[in-house]
């Protein structure tokens, strides 16, 4: 495996600033002088800002290959305690590793595959960001090139994607590429960057944490029935929608789980179980969805040999909880009963083993606010712990990956010598700026995902137009 370290030319940011033209600098100075002579009357001149360009040394990844990973710089950088070994937490650990930032990654599960985590993800803007973690090729990822929307009879009401666009001469192939990958495959690719999963502290359930007299943090864990205490300079909650770190920083009363009015049932079906099916929808490069204004099913490649389906429909919170606790058999029966639609939907659901089915009510939380964290001292949140959202825009994992990269880059830039971050405090030096960027970037995704939970189960889902359903609303000025 290739080792990586931070690019020295862009300081791991992937971009460099162009020099501001001398003529622009001189014009600004002249306008500033005239403004000051006028005793501040009129409009003040705007200081020119340097534009950014992709770093040619690292091609925008922020990393360069090296013989070995950099050794942790314990003298200059804070020791980061990462709580949660899912996508966001593992990604943050990898980003810290590449930059010589000391870290410890804690996960409450006792092993990688202790819990079933068999659903798929779609990497959108984060597909490019994967290079920032030293992952330039996802072997188990599948690229989709066509997206279809049907009504229950199988009529196509919308189509978009590379294969559609390349048929005409008015549109060119898009730059963005969606990569579909199993969550555990992506997680494993990140763990491989760490060297092995032995770098993760498995079986560590966080109990609490508090500042110590040395200026750091004491963290208390329950491990094999005993209490264990570790130390760190910064704690990052990457422990999901029911985050233990969040509950210690932000009361549940202030920011409770918010039910979004629907339930999701997930399943994974191997293509080998559909041997007699000859459908163009099962080519491992097509994403399709079918809706009737209430129920909606979404199907995408899980890997080159399987397809994942996601059925969702409105239901009261009490009924959704009841159905999810009845078990896999009941979930499968409910899904089949609600989707007697066009082929190959009934065949796929019937061929899906009960062991590959799960279901849960859909929740998010109110938008995270900076003031909720301003008194959090040496602690922050990323991923679902910070901004949980519905799965209907496919943004949860994308935002978690972007959070991890942003936080590691901010630590690396803000804490290098001679920053005096210990005297200023980690919040002033790092966390305030990071949280501001994270909240601004992710809030619109939370809002759009919540709205999608409504409009995907309405007549809007059946609008005839070759564009994603959210774009229909935005174009009509309703979103």
Buried (B, 14 or more C-beta within 10 A) or exposed (E): EEBBBBBEEBBBBBBBEEEBEEEEEEEBEEBEEEBEEEEEEEEEBEEEEEEEEEBEBBBBBBBBEEEEBBEBBEEBBBBBBBBBBBBBBBBBBBBBBBBBBBBBBBBBBEEBEEEEBBBBBBBBBBBBBBBBBBBEEBEBBBBBBBBBBBBBEEEEBBBBBBBBBEEEEEEEEEEEBBBBBBBBBBBBBBBBBBEEBEBBBBBBBBBEBEEEEEEBBBBBBBBEEEEBEBBBBBBBBBBBBEBBBBBBBBEEEEBEBEBBBBBBBBBBBBBEBBEEBEBEBBEBBBBBBBBBBBBBBBBBBBBEEBBBBBBBBBBEBEEBBEBBEEEBEBBBEBBBEBBEBBEBBEBBBEBBEEEBBBBBBBBBBEBBBEEBBEEBBBBBBBBBBBBBBBBBBBBBBBBBBBBBBBBBBBBBBBBBEEBEBBEEBBBEBBBBBBBEBBBEBBBEBBBBBBBBBBBBBBEBBBBEBBBBBBEBBEEEEEB
